[in-house]
Amino acid sequence: MSGDWLAGKAAIVGIGHTAFGRRGEFAERGTFAMACEAVVTACADAGIDPSDVDGWSSYSDDAAAANQLAMTFGAKRFRYAAMAWGGGGSGICGAFLNAAMAVATGQADCVVVSRSICQGEGGRFGQALAGVGGGGLPAPFSFSSPYGLMSPAQMFALAARRHMHRFGTTVDHFGEIAVNTRRMASTNPAARFREPMTMADHHASRPIADPLRLFDCCMESDVAAACVLTSVDRAADLRRPPARVASATMGGPYRYGEGLLAGHQMADDDFASAGQRTVADDLWGKSGIRPGDVDAAMIYDHFTPMVLMGLEDFGFCAKGEGGAFVADGHIRLDGSLPLNTSGGNLSEVYSHGMTHVIEAVRQLRGDAVNQVPDAEVVLVGGGTGTSPTSALLLTR
Amino acid sequence: MSGDWLAGKAAIVGIGHTAFGRRGEFAERGTFAMACEAVVTACADAGIDPSDVDGWSSYSDDAAAANQLAMTFGAKRFRYAAMAWGGGGSGICGAFLNAAMAVATGQADCVVVSRSICQGEGGRFGQALAGVGGGGLPAPFSFSSPYGLMSPAQMFALAARRHMHRFGTTVDHFGEIAVNTRRMASTNPAARFREPMTMADHHASRPIADPLRLFDCCMESDVAAACVLTSVDRAADLRRPPARVASATMGGPYRYGEGLLAGHQMADDDFASAGQRTVADDLWGKSGIRPGDVDAAMIYDHFTPMVLMGLEDFGFCAKGEGGAFVADGHIRLDGSLPLNTSGGNLSEVYSHGMTHVIEAVRQLRGDAVNQVPDAEVVLVGGGTGTSPTSALLLTR
């Protein structure tokens, strides 16, 4: 079975999102109404009537149910509804994989990928896990929670410290990612955080979980976003230039079955990885595209060190050289691999990765606020820390 | 795009389940341990080591998380994890659709579809919906709950009564389905309810929601079950005869966007449907297989009237003639369309449809307890009442 079967069969033809709110800002409006606005906006962008959407795809147990969306929009047909199975933003590109498979196999003609986050109810993403939901801790946390390892920042801090120990990575390297991302956001009128940030500002921000400081950690937001996918054939008749799905994949770390740090599904030889080497290998192997072909990358930036490790996992630099890679300016707008060009999770908004995909589409359309000249290939790397993670290659 | 692209690319090569317990019987054992037993059993049946499973598929928000299953079994790779998006047993065949797409497109080599139900915690499936979970009622129920329409039996009773009014269907017709299913279970050593049932027993069982009596309603169970899928090519090298996926689909009722009875997503011209006409049309259209080609059918039997309406929706008889079809003995073991040959949800076990798929595989292997001679084509119809519903065609 050739692995690149999916290539060039489906395309993203519409993108949309609500206003970007602070955590809890849209609590009264609610998850479902926000999802509807994002769907309407994305369909308008595509020039497709929402009642013509016949498939729905999401991830992270999104609460805006597919059948209620289909009913609300008076769907003429309702032929597909799937959820990438896993937590947080890890499954984001898996939701696009499912959507693209449904389109490519003829199961559905037009699939919306949506995610709506409205944090008025329940726990915060960033707090100790004991406070999230009402179902108790996931089993692996039974081994780490008694020692106080309970919040996402604490877990990712361990991988960051390990990378520093193993490869000489410094907080300046993490800071470069934060500062560069803020620089991107500063020219994006929609971004939530646009004030200039210096390396000194980064270092002066309050400690969260050593070595992570506040500006190493993404914000939390209320936001909904959606993308419309259809076949490449149909895309040719629509109003916006399509962003073709060149490849999409899901995958766990390559030593998934052994020696996992509880709650930290990123095992690797060095325990200092974003756990994305397998999805990277799959993606390059399937698509025939190489890291050097990528014009811009949108790598999930919940915590700055995970971006650095993601750059290594995806092969943009060698293992352990992520620090030098970012210090050399490669991820800046004028660098070899402009990164998170709309401001990412750190400075634009935290949409569990949807706005990373949307920014990738904008780069391929040529209308990004920080446009990479003639961008033809964009990588999206999904969230890390829960498995499976995922990745997506879009081309013009 | 030819719709039958999936045909003959993936096959079910292993089946397994736990013991069949009464509701709450395995509460101390728990959902996850039960899922693991089902996976081990299904993999042993296939002759595949569980660590070689690289994809996971489920539905109805199954609580035995894919990443924990992969971790538990020391997965060598972890490349796919998806959930059909929707409640109850409606998504069962959607989980097989996702698994088959993942195998057919090369995303995964070996996908387990699993479902584990352990009802020690939370509400019962059959009770008023206000008692299920902690998140409040789904929005559509806001319109019907104030009038007392709150339990599944009440909702399906409305469609049953409508079918009786519109087409002259009788409680004897519903009873024929219950009695026939019990007859099938009586020769199945694993079935939970094997005592003989007469039509008089059916009519004497206590009323639940008019016209439904106790024996029109399925049981509730603690059970986990799993199936292993891989490519048809690889299946040829395995120990058991493969059950090929000839077609799989998901779909909502054909007038999904209009006039839905709240909580009852089965709109149709007559409001007396199982809401499966669109999946039926898709399935026959895609596969080129016709209702007359089907040797046995496993149609989700949460409530007897929905089986009768499903037989109509799938085209085994004309609309309104389901009563006469079952009265004429077509669904008996010696009839033209032996139905739910292991005893179904009504008499074998309530596994949200997994045991319907497992029985379909057994029929195709030729080792069912109530074997249909030379069965070559078996239909599985997913649950109804929430959307999207789903359907699956398996062939020898």
HADDOCK unambig.tbl for C-alpha pairs under 7 A between the chains (distance, minus, plus):
assign (segid A and resid 1 and name CA) (segid B and resid 106 and name CA) 5.96 0.50 0.50
assign (segid A and resid 2 and name CA) (segid B and resid 106 and name CA) 6.92 0.50 0.50
assign (segid A and resid 3 and name CA) (segid B and resid 106 and name CA) 5.38 0.50 0.50
assign (segid A and resid 5 and name CA) (segid B and resid 105 and name CA) 6.12 0.50 0.50
assign (segid A and resid 66 and name CA) (segid B and resid 85 and name CA) 6.96 0.50 0.50
assign (segid A and resid 67 and name CA) (segid B and resid 387 and name CA) 5.81 0.50 0.50
assign (segid A and resid 67 and name CA) (segid B and resid 388 and name CA) 6.86 0.50 0.50
assign (segid A and resid 70 and name CA) (segid B and resid 257 and name CA) 6.93 0.50 0.50
assign (segid A and resid 71 and name CA) (segid B and resid 256 and name CA) 6.39 0.50 0.50
assign (segid A and resid 71 and name CA) (segid B and resid 257 and name CA) 4.85 0.50 0.50
assign (segid A and resid 73 and name CA) (segid B and resid 257 and name CA) 6.94 0.50 0.50
assign (segid A and resid 74 and name CA) (segid B and resid 256 and name CA) 6.97 0.50 0.50
assign (segid A and resid 74 and name CA) (segid B and resid 257 and name CA) 3.60 0.50 0.50
assign (segid A and resid 74 and name CA) (segid B and resid 258 and name CA) 6.30 0.50 0.50
assign (segid A and resid 75 and name CA) (segid B and resid 256 and name CA) 6.48 0.50 0.50
assign (segid A and resid 75 and name CA) (segid B and resid 257 and name CA) 4.99 0.50 0.50
assign (segid A and resid 76 and name CA) (segid B and resid 256 and name CA) 6.93 0.50 0.50
assign (segid A and resid 76 and name CA) (segid B and resid 257 and name CA) 6.39 0.50 0.50
assign (segid A and resid 77 and name CA) (segid B and resid 252 and name CA) 6.81 0.50 0.50
assign (segid A and resid 77 and name CA) (segid B and resid 254 and name CA) 6.65 0.50 0.50
assign (segid A and resid 78 and name CA) (segid B and resid 251 and name CA) 5.22 0.50 0.50
assign (segid A and resid 78 and name CA) (segid B and resid 252 and name CA) 4.95 0.50 0.50
assign (segid A and resid 78 and name CA) (segid B and resid 388 and name CA) 6.88 0.50 0.50
assign (segid A and resid 79 and name CA) (segid B and resid 250 and name CA) 5.14 0.50 0.50
assign (segid A and resid 79 and name CA) (segid B and resid 251 and name CA) 4.08 0.50 0.50
assign (segid A and resid 79 and name CA) (segid B and resid 252 and name CA) 6.44 0.50 0.50
assign (segid A and resid 80 and name CA) (segid B and resid 250 and name CA) 5.63 0.50 0.50
assign (segid A and resid 80 and name CA) (segid B and resid 251 and name CA) 6.48 0.50 0.50
assign (segid A and resid 81 and name CA) (segid B and resid 84 and name CA) 6.13 0.50 0.50
assign (segid A and resid 81 and name CA) (segid B and resid 85 and name CA) 5.07 0.50 0.50
assign (segid A and resid 82 and name CA) (segid B and resid 82 and name CA) 6.85 0.50 0.50
assign (segid A and resid 82 and name CA) (segid B and resid 83 and name CA) 5.71 0.50 0.50
assign (segid A and resid 82 and name CA) (segid B and resid 84 and name CA) 4.51 0.50 0.50
assign (segid A and resid 82 and name CA) (segid B and resid 85 and name CA) 4.59 0.50 0.50
assign (segid A and resid 83 and name CA) (segid B and resid 82 and name CA) 5.71 0.50 0.50
assign (segid A and resid 83 and name CA) (segid B and resid 83 and name CA) 4.99 0.50 0.50
assign (segid A and resid 83 and name CA) (segid B and resid 84 and name CA) 6.14 0.50 0.50
assign (segid A and resid 83 and name CA) (segid B and resid 85 and name CA) 5.64 0.50 0.50
assign (segid A and resid 84 and name CA) (segid B and resid 81 and name CA) 6.13 0.50 0.50
assign (segid A and resid 84 and name CA) (segid B and resid 82 and name CA) 4.51 0.50 0.50
assign (segid A and resid 84 and name CA) (segid B and resid 83 and name CA) 6.15 0.50 0.50
assign (segid A and resid 85 and name CA) (segid B and resid 66 and name CA) 6.97 0.50 0.50
assign (segid A and resid 85 and name CA) (segid B and resid 81 and name CA) 5.08 0.50 0.50
assign (segid A and resid 85 and name CA) (segid B and resid 82 and name CA) 4.59 0.50 0.50
assign (segid A and resid 85 and name CA) (segid B and resid 83 and name CA) 5.63 0.50 0.50
assign (segid A and resid 101 and name CA) (segid B and resid 101 and name CA) 6.88 0.50 0.50
assign (segid A and resid 105 and name CA) (segid B and resid 5 and name CA) 6.13 0.50 0.50
assign (segid A and resid 106 and name CA) (segid B and resid 1 and name CA) 6.03 0.50 0.50
assign (segid A and resid 106 and name CA) (segid B and resid 2 and name CA) 6.94 0.50 0.50
assign (segid A and resid 106 and name CA) (segid B and resid 3 and name CA) 5.34 0.50 0.50
assign (segid A and resid 250 and name CA) (segid B and resid 79 and name CA) 5.16 0.50 0.50
assign (segid A and resid 250 and name CA) (segid B and resid 80 and name CA) 5.63 0.50 0.50
assign (segid A and resid 251 and name CA) (segid B and resid 78 and name CA) 5.24 0.50 0.50
assign (segid A and resid 251 and name CA) (segid B and resid 79 and name CA) 4.11 0.50 0.50
assign (segid A and resid 251 and name CA) (segid B and resid 80 and name CA) 6.49 0.50 0.50
assign (segid A and resid 252 and name CA) (segid B and resid 77 and name CA) 6.81 0.50 0.50
assign (segid A and resid 252 and name CA) (segid B and resid 78 and name CA) 4.95 0.50 0.50
assign (segid A and resid 252 and name CA) (segid B and resid 79 and name CA) 6.44 0.50 0.50
assign (segid A and resid 254 and name CA) (segid B and resid 77 and name CA) 6.62 0.50 0.50
assign (segid A and resid 256 and name CA) (segid B and resid 71 and name CA) 6.37 0.50 0.50
assign (segid A and resid 256 and name CA) (segid B and resid 74 and name CA) 6.95 0.50 0.50
assign (segid A and resid 256 and name CA) (segid B and resid 75 and name CA) 6.46 0.50 0.50
assign (segid A and resid 256 and name CA) (segid B and resid 76 and name CA) 6.92 0.50 0.50
assign (segid A and resid 257 and name CA) (segid B and resid 70 and name CA) 6.87 0.50 0.50
assign (segid A and resid 257 and name CA) (segid B and resid 71 and name CA) 4.83 0.50 0.50
assign (segid A and resid 257 and name CA) (segid B and resid 73 and name CA) 6.91 0.50 0.50
assign (segid A and resid 257 and name CA) (segid B and resid 74 and name CA) 3.57 0.50 0.50
assign (segid A and resid 257 and name CA) (segid B and resid 75 and name CA) 4.95 0.50 0.50
assign (segid A and resid 257 and name CA) (segid B and resid 76 and name CA) 6.37 0.50 0.50
assign (segid A and resid 258 and name CA) (segid B and resid 74 and name CA) 6.25 0.50 0.50
assign (segid A and resid 387 and name CA) (segid B and resid 67 and name CA) 5.82 0.50 0.50
assign (segid A and resid 388 and name CA) (segid B and resid 67 and name CA) 6.87 0.50 0.50
assign (segid A and resid 388 and name CA) (segid B and resid 78 and name CA) 6.88 0.50 0.50
